[in-house]
Each structure stands twice: as structure tokens, then as C-alpha cells.
Amino acid sequence: MTSPALLLTFISGLTVAHYAAAGPYEPCPFDPCIVLKEINALKEALEARDVPKVAFSARTSKGGAYGNFQGDTTLTYNAVITNVGDAYNPPTDVPKVAFSARTSKGGAYGNFQGDTTLTYNAVITNVGNAYNPPTGIFTAPVKGLYYFTYFAHGGGTDRINLHLKKDGTIVAGIHDHPSDADTADNAGNAVFLELEQGNQVYVTLVANSAIWGEGFFTTFSGVLLSKS
């Protein structure tokens, strides 16, 4: 790196050459200390340019011997020590949580006097066992981003009216008016939800509405996309 003293010598040489070429010498004020200060300020400014700080250290935390896989495997250093700048992407242990269930009620189901939690009692998939078939309620096992879908078959003289709820608050709905001319309809909706551990998600069959509760048409599904 060029030192301030060498820069000062260089600039002094340029100054002498300039005045030698310009003709007769004319005295001008020259303070080496001021010049040196300006050089140091320039040097500090150059060194302080916006260079992002990036540094990381991580170690493996696998519980013991790890390896002997059939193929090459990217080694995940999952215990982060330092991650300045967040350039290192550590793996996150996201539990597998996914479910799909359908109603098996023997036919038309509903037209109750009050709102009723719809129990999708025929389980198709329940990875992680976060969905409870007898109650129809999904309970978030971890904080994260989830995706839910629900569909219903019904129609005719029955009104379809279902609400997807999170801890009692409506977050999505499907609805179809009763009709003498239209014998059957399908309806569905979907939503992304950020859930805390213990939040509950379920479908409410609104009072005086009904669905076709048999077959593979009226379903409720959910999956954990990422852990927070």
C-alpha cells in the first residue's frame, strides 16, 4: 500500500516540475502538514468504501457418526457459529406436516340450526398427526407458513356455505345459492396462513346449509411450507 510519505514526495516532485515548466519562479504558500493531512483523509476515504462485511462459521451437529450414504451428499453444517451478512444458508429442520381428509357421512349432510365444525372423518393422509379426524381440527405443531385448501360438493335445493377459520376467525369462505334448476355444484377455496404453535384451523358448516357428505368431493387439506 502506498504510504503518505511517498505520496507527498510524488506530489512535491509534480509541483516542482509544474513550476519549472511554467516559467520564472513565483513563490506560493506551501504547507507540507496540510498536504499530508489531505492525503491521509483521501486514504481513509478510499479504505472506507462500502465493502459489505461477510463472514461465517458453522459446524455439524448430527448426534454422532454421520455418512456412508450410497451417493455423494452435500454436507450440511447445521449449527451456525457466526453468519455476518447472512450469506450462509443453514439447513432448517422442518418437520413433515401434511394432511388430507374427506367427509364420509352417507349422503346429504347439514341444515343444522347452528354453525357446526365439519368433521372430515375419512383420513387420506395425516403426516405428523396434526389433524384430528373426530373433531375436524388441525392444530399447528410448530410456528410457520401453512397452506390450506377445502372443497365441497352439494347444491340443488341446499345452500353450500362453509367458512375456514383460524382460532374462531373466518379467513376464507365458499358459498353457493340453492336452486331448483341447478342440481349440483362444486366450490372451493385456498389460503396461506402464518400460524403460531397451537393455532387451530378448521371448517365450519354454517347454519341452514349442507354439503354432499359422501364420496371424494368434500375435502380438507393442509401442509406446512416453512418453519419460522
PEURJO-V651046 format. One record per helix or strand of 2 or more residues. SS is the DSSP state (hx for helix, st for strand). FROM is the first residue (numbers start at 1). LEN is the number of residues. If there is no record, write none. Layout:
BEGIN
ss: {SS/SS}
from: {FROM/FROM}
len: {LEN/LEN}
END
This chain:
BEGIN
ss: {hx/hx/st/st/st/st/st/st/st/st/st/st/st/st/st/st/st}
from: {4/32/55/79/98/108/116/122/131/137/144/160/169/185/200/210/219}
len: {19/16/5/6/5/3/2/6/2/3/11/7/8/11/6/3/9}
END
